[in-house]
């Protein structure tokens, strides 16, 4: 029995050494073996569902029976691009995504710049916690908390009234299109919530890009007689711009696909995410929901192609 056990152990050890030698001599095979499980998941779950979504968008719904007609057609896309209400939804969502991205860049760059260039180690720790702390809180809790803050008797209205800025708020709420009865039911309030939600996704890539700017370049610029403003425009900003572009990928895409914030805060107009949720849910129009889902995919693909030229992909 002992001889048989030693023989089995020897055989097992031989197979193990043979496999080790095989994979040692063929590192690509070892890497492929490690990648097979995630690639299967990616191909089945992600690409499979995406293909199913694209396939559904080429179907149409019968107006009389409300059933999906599973025959290839472009009728749903024609409905999407020809009906003014649907075009307005796309333009409204795209405008908000652009506005939020620009605001996050304008607010996030000074914060990231101070963190990278002037903050001490203790201050950097404080800033990291301050930037990341909101991300540790539940998404829904933050959205509904902001709805209370932006209400007519909420904290923000009280704060503005305390500093005598109530008339400014009233004038802003009377602005056509973006105004409303209160901040909580206006596009201004929705814009504020979007910026608050996605600002950390802009600050962190910019900070990482600024950290990679060599201080020797800044010193060389000063030695050559450049003023601080010139150094910032000609040295720091071009080198940090890939971080801005990388952050904009997050803020732009997240705003483009969100449906919870527009449903809780802001004016009653539909956004793409809300339309997808409604059409695949209560309306039961799966083809139209799929067609609306394709719109952000196309827009983000175009946007990624543009920002890739600015080094955004390398800065992600």
C-alpha positions in Angstrom: 0.0 0.0 0.0 2.8 2.4 0.8 4.4 1.6 -2.5 1.2 2.4 -4.3 0.8 5.7 -2.4 4.4 6.7 -3.2 3.7 5.8 -6.9 0.6 8.0 -7.0 2.4 10.9 -5.3 5.3 10.6 -7.8 2.9 10.6 -10.7 1.1 13.6 -9.3 4.3 15.4 -8.8 5.4 14.6 -12.3 2.2 16.1 -13.8 2.6 19.2 -11.6 6.2 19.7 -12.7 5.2 19.2 -16.3 2.4 21.8 -16.1 4.6 24.2 -14.3 7.3 23.8 -17.0 4.7 24.2 -19.7 3.3 27.4 -18.4 6.8 28.7 -17.5 7.9 28.3 -21.1 4.7 29.7 -22.4 3.8 32.9 -20.4 1.1 33.8 -22.9 -0.8 30.5 -22.2 -0.6 31.2 -18.5 -2.0 34.7 -19.0 -4.8 33.3 -21.3 -5.8 30.7 -18.7 -6.1 33.5 -16.1 -8.1 35.7 -18.4 -10.6 33.0 -19.5 -13.0 33.4 -16.5 -13.3 37.2 -16.7 -13.5 37.1 -20.5 -16.3 34.6 -20.3 -18.2 36.8 -17.9 -17.5 39.9 -19.9 -18.5 38.3 -23.2 -21.6 36.6 -21.8 -23.0 39.1 -19.3 -21.9 42.5 -20.7 -21.5 41.9 -24.5 -24.4 39.5 -24.5 -26.8 41.9 -22.8 -25.5 44.8 -25.0 -26.1 42.7 -28.1 -29.6 41.8 -26.9 -30.3 45.5 -26.3 -29.2 46.5 -29.8 -31.3 43.7 -31.2 -34.4 44.8 -29.3 -34.0 48.3 -30.7 -34.5 47.0 -34.3 -37.9 45.7 -33.3 -41.1 47.7 -33.1 -44.3 47.6 -31.1 -47.7 47.0 -32.5 -49.9 50.1 -31.9 -53.1 48.0 -31.6 -52.0 44.9 -29.6 -49.1 46.6 -27.8 -47.0 43.5 -28.5 -43.4 43.5 -29.8 -43.2 42.6 -33.4 -39.9 40.7 -33.7 -39.1 41.7 -37.3 -36.1 43.9 -38.2 -37.1 47.4 -38.8 -35.9 51.0 -38.4 -39.4 52.3 -37.4 -38.4 52.7 -33.7 -35.3 54.8 -34.6 -37.4 56.8 -37.0 -39.9 57.4 -34.2 -37.0 58.5 -32.0 -35.5 61.0 -34.4 -38.6 62.4 -35.9 -40.8 63.1 -32.9 -40.0 66.5 -31.4 -40.7 65.3 -27.8 -38.0 62.5 -28.1 -35.5 64.9 -29.7 -36.1 67.3 -26.8 -35.4 64.6 -24.3 -32.0 63.9 -26.0 -31.1 67.5 -26.3 -32.1 68.2 -22.7 -30.0 65.4 -21.3 -27.0 66.3 -23.5 -27.2 70.0 -22.4 -27.3 69.0 -18.8 -24.4 66.6 -19.2 -22.2 69.3 -20.9 -23.2 71.9 -18.3 -22.4 69.6 -15.4 -19.1 68.6 -16.9 -18.0 72.2 -17.4 -19.0 73.2 -13.9 -17.2 70.2 -12.3 -14.0 71.1 -14.2 -14.2 74.8 -13.1 -14.8 73.9 -9.5 -12.6 70.8 -9.3 -9.5 72.2 -11.0 -8.7 74.8 -8.3 -9.3 72.3 -5.5 -7.1 69.7 -7.2 -4.4 72.3 -8.0 -4.2 73.4 -4.3 -4.1 69.7 -3.2 -1.2 68.9 -5.6 0.9 72.1 -5.3 0.3 73.8 -2.0 -1.3 71.4 0.5 0.8 69.8 3.2 0.7 66.1 4.0 -1.9 66.7 6.7 -4.0 69.0 4.5 -3.9 66.5 1.7 -5.3 63.9 4.0 -8.1 66.2 5.0 -8.8 67.0 1.3 -8.8 63.3 0.4 -11.3 62.5 3.1 -13.4 65.5 2.2 -13.6 64.5 -1.4 -14.1 60.8 -0.8 -16.5 61.0 2.2 -19.6 61.8 0.2 -18.9 58.7 -1.9 -19.2 56.5 1.1 -22.8 57.6 1.7 -25.8 55.9 0.0 -26.7 57.5 -3.3 -30.4 57.6 -2.6 -29.8 59.2 0.8 -27.8 62.0 -0.7 -30.4 62.6 -3.5 -33.3 62.8 -1.0 -31.2 64.9 1.4 -30.6 67.4 -1.4 -34.3 67.5 -2.1 -34.9 68.7 1.5 -32.0 71.1 1.3 -33.4 72.7 -1.9 -37.0 72.8 -0.8 -38.8 76.2 -0.4 -38.3 76.1 3.4 -35.0 74.2 3.1 -31.5 75.0 4.4 -30.2 76.6 1.2 -33.1 79.0 0.9 -32.8 80.0 4.5 -29.1 80.6 4.1 -29.5 82.8 1.1 -32.3 84.8 2.9 -30.0 85.2 5.9 -27.3 86.8 3.7 -29.9 89.0 1.9 -29.7 87.0 -1.3 -33.3 85.9 -1.4 -34.1 88.3 -4.3 -31.3 86.8 -6.3 -32.7 83.4 -5.8 -36.2 84.5 -6.8 -34.8 86.1 -10.0 -33.0 82.9 -10.8 -36.1 80.8 -10.3 -38.0 83.2 -12.6 -35.6 82.5 -15.4 -37.4 80.8 -18.3 -36.6 77.1 -18.9 -34.2 76.6 -16.0 -36.3 78.1 -13.3 -39.3 76.8 -11.3 -41.4 77.3 -8.2 -38.5 76.2 -5.9 -34.9 75.0 -6.3 -36.1 71.4 -5.7 -38.4 71.6 -8.7 -36.1 73.5 -11.2 -33.3 72.6 -13.5 -31.0 74.8 -11.4 -31.5 72.5 -8.4 -31.0 69.4 -10.5 -27.8 71.0 -11.8 -26.6 71.6 -8.3 -27.2 68.0 -7.3 -25.5 66.6 -10.4 -22.4 68.7 -9.7 -22.3 67.7 -6.1 -22.6 64.0 -7.0 -20.0 63.8 -9.7 -17.4 66.5 -8.5 -15.1 63.9 -6.8 -14.9 62.0 -10.2 -13.4 65.2 -11.6 -11.1 66.2 -8.8 -9.3 62.9 -8.4 -8.1 62.5 -12.1 -7.1 66.2 -12.2 -5.1 65.8 -9.0 -3.4 62.7 -10.3 -2.5 64.6 -13.5 -1.1 67.6 -11.6 0.9 65.3 -9.3 2.7 64.0 -12.4 3.8 67.5 -13.6 7.5 67.7 -12.8 8.3 70.6 -10.6 11.5 71.1 -12.6 9.5 72.2 -15.5 7.8 74.9 -13.4 11.2 76.0 -12.0 12.6 76.1 -15.5 9.7 78.2 -16.7 10.3 80.7 -13.9 14.0 80.8 -14.6 13.4 81.7 -18.2 11.4 84.7 -17.0 7.8 83.4 -17.4 5.3 84.9 -15.1 3.1 82.6 -12.9 0.1 83.1 -15.3 2.3 82.2 -18.3 3.7 79.2 -16.5 0.1 78.0 -15.7 -1.2 78.5 -19.2 1.8 77.2 -21.1 3.2 74.5 -18.8 0.8 73.3 -16.1 -2.6 73.5 -17.9 -1.5 71.5 -21.1 0.1 68.8 -18.9 -2.9 68.6 -16.6 -5.5 68.7 -19.4 -5.6 64.9 -19.8 -6.8 64.7 -16.2 -9.5 67.2 -17.0 -10.5 65.1 -20.1 -10.4 61.9 -18.0 -12.6 63.4 -15.3 -15.0 64.7 -18.0 -15.5 61.1 -19.2 -17.0 60.2 -15.8 -19.1 63.4 -15.2 -20.4 63.4 -18.8 -21.3 59.7 -19.0 -22.8 59.5 -15.4 -25.0 62.5 -16.1 -26.0 61.2 -19.4 -27.3 57.9 -18.1 -28.7 58.9 -14.7 -32.4 58.6 -14.1 -32.8 58.9 -10.3 -31.7 62.5 -9.8 -34.0 63.8 -12.6 -36.9 61.8 -11.1 -36.4 63.2 -7.6 -35.1 66.7 -8.1 -35.9 69.2 -10.8 -38.5 70.1 -13.3 -40.8 67.4 -14.6 -39.2 67.1 -18.1 -37.9 63.7 -19.1 -34.3 62.7 -19.4 -32.9 59.7 -21.4 -32.6 57.5 -18.3 -36.1 58.3 -17.1 -37.5 57.6 -20.6 -35.7 54.2 -20.7 -37.1 53.3 -17.2 -40.6 54.3 -18.1 -40.7 52.7 -21.5 -39.4 49.3 -20.4 -41.5 49.5 -17.2 -45.0 51.0 -17.1 -45.3 51.6 -20.9 -43.9 48.2 -21.9 -42.3 49.6 -25.0 -39.1 47.6 -25.0 -37.9 48.6 -28.5 -38.2 52.3 -27.8 -36.5 51.9 -24.5 -33.7 50.0 -26.2 -33.4 52.7 -28.9 -33.1 55.4 -26.2 -30.5 53.3 -24.5 -28.4 53.2 -27.7 -28.3 57.1 -27.8 -26.0 57.4 -24.8 -23.8 54.6 -26.1 -23.3 56.4 -29.4 -22.8 59.8 -27.7 -20.2 58.5 -25.3 -18.4 56.6 -28.0 -18.1 59.8 -30.0 -17.1 61.7 -26.8 -14.4 59.1 -26.0 -13.0 59.4 -29.5 -12.7 63.1 -29.1 -11.1 63.1 -25.6 -8.8 60.3 -26.5 -6.8 62.8 -28.6 -6.2 64.8 -25.4 -4.8 61.8 -23.5 -7.9 61.1 -21.4 -7.6 57.3 -21.9 -4.0 57.3 -20.6 -5.0 59.4 -17.6 -7.9 57.2 -16.5 
